[in-house]
């Protein structure tokens, strides 16, 4: 028999507004947060602990897993805008949560939206990682969420400056 359960969780939403144009903020973000090295995913799945340790010590704290141009979707309404959704994270960081709570995979990588406001400036919006990872009631997962809170905010503020 199939069982469906539901519960409501509180999520803290963050908005970081820049005084710089969208294109500058995007360029800075993509210039400082690299695209995901697919080799690290292969190393993790093959159990290559040496490569994983090297990546953790010397690799980027966050990487861009993918992006979607949401602004282009508005062309259908004749209102094309600059808006990009990013998947940002770190496979090692994700594994530090999912090894304890597999459902945390729902939120890894993190989603971040970058769009232009009415003045053409860049705005980031995202949900604070610790607020949704905390739902699992596992301090090991929540601790990683708090690390992601600080790391993500620093990266996005740097891009917005």
C-alpha positions in Angstrom: 0.0 0.0 0.0 1.3 3.5 -0.9 1.6 5.9 2.0 1.7 9.7 1.6 2.7 11.9 4.5 2.9 15.7 4.6 4.4 18.2 7.1 5.1 21.9 6.9 8.6 23.3 7.6 9.7 26.9 8.0 12.3 28.1 5.5 14.3 31.3 5.8 14.5 33.2 2.5 17.5 35.4 1.7 17.7 38.3 -0.8 21.0 40.0 -1.6 20.7 43.1 -3.7 23.6 44.6 -5.6 24.2 48.1 -6.9 25.9 46.6 -9.9 24.3 45.7 -13.2 23.0 42.1 -13.6 25.7 41.3 -16.3 28.5 42.4 -14.0 27.2 40.3 -11.0 26.7 37.3 -13.3 30.2 37.6 -14.7 31.7 37.9 -11.3 29.8 34.9 -9.9 30.7 32.7 -12.9 34.3 34.0 -12.7 34.8 33.0 -9.0 32.6 29.9 -8.7 33.9 27.3 -11.2 31.8 24.8 -13.1 31.7 21.4 -11.4 34.7 19.2 -12.2 32.8 16.0 -13.2 35.9 14.0 -12.3 35.2 14.5 -8.6 31.8 12.8 -9.0 33.6 9.9 -10.7 36.2 9.8 -7.9 33.5 9.7 -5.2 31.5 7.0 -6.9 34.6 4.8 -7.3 35.6 5.4 -3.6 38.8 7.2 -4.5 39.5 8.6 -1.0 42.8 10.1 -2.0 41.3 12.2 -4.8 38.4 13.2 -2.5 40.7 14.3 0.2 42.8 16.4 -2.3 39.6 17.9 -3.6 38.4 18.8 -0.2 41.7 20.4 0.8 42.5 22.1 -2.5 39.3 22.3 -4.6 36.7 25.0 -4.7 34.3 25.3 -1.7 31.4 25.6 -4.2 30.9 24.8 -7.8 28.2 25.5 -10.4 26.5 22.2 -11.2 24.2 23.8 -13.8 22.2 26.8 -14.8 18.9 27.6 -16.5 18.0 30.8 -18.3 14.6 31.6 -16.8 14.6 35.1 -18.4 14.4 33.5 -21.8 11.2 31.7 -20.8 9.5 35.1 -20.5 9.9 35.7 -24.2 6.6 33.9 -24.7 5.0 36.8 -22.9 7.1 39.4 -24.7 8.9 40.3 -21.5 12.4 38.7 -21.8 14.4 39.5 -18.7 17.8 38.6 -17.3 17.2 35.8 -14.8 19.3 32.7 -14.2 18.7 29.8 -11.8 21.9 28.1 -10.6 22.5 24.8 -9.0 25.5 25.5 -6.7 27.2 23.1 -4.2 29.9 20.7 -3.5 29.6 16.9 -4.0 31.8 16.2 -0.9 29.7 18.5 1.2 26.5 16.8 -0.1 27.9 13.4 0.9 28.6 14.7 4.4 24.8 15.1 4.8 23.3 12.3 2.7 25.5 9.7 4.4 23.4 10.5 7.5 20.1 11.5 5.9 19.5 10.4 2.4 16.4 12.7 1.9 18.8 15.7 2.2 19.7 14.9 -1.4 16.5 16.8 -2.2 18.3 20.1 -1.5 21.8 19.3 -2.9 22.9 21.1 -4.9 21.4 24.4 -3.6 19.3 26.6 -5.9 20.1 30.2 -6.3 18.3 32.7 -8.5 20.0 35.7 -10.0 17.8 38.3 -11.7 17.8 41.9 -12.6 15.6 44.4 -10.7 13.8 47.3 -12.3 17.0 49.4 -12.4 18.9 46.6 -14.1 20.9 45.6 -11.0 21.6 42.1 -10.0 19.6 40.4 -7.2 20.3 37.0 -5.7 17.6 35.0 -3.9 17.8 31.7 -2.2 16.6 29.7 0.8 19.0 29.5 3.7 20.4 26.0 3.7 20.3 25.4 7.5 16.6 26.3 7.6 15.6 23.4 5.3 18.4 20.9 6.4 17.3 21.4 10.0 14.0 19.6 9.3 15.9 16.2 9.6 16.6 16.7 13.2 20.2 15.5 12.7 22.8 17.8 14.1 25.4 16.4 11.6 23.2 17.6 8.7 22.3 20.9 10.3 26.0 21.6 11.0 26.7 21.2 7.2 23.7 23.5 6.5 25.2 26.2 8.7 28.5 25.8 6.9 26.7 26.3 3.6 24.8 29.3 5.0 28.1 31.1 5.5 29.9 29.8 2.5 27.1 30.6 0.0 26.4 34.0 1.5 30.1 35.0 1.2 30.3 33.9 -2.4 27.1 35.7 -3.4 28.0 38.9 -1.5 31.4 38.9 -3.2 29.8 38.6 -6.6 27.3 41.4 -5.7 30.0 43.8 -4.5 
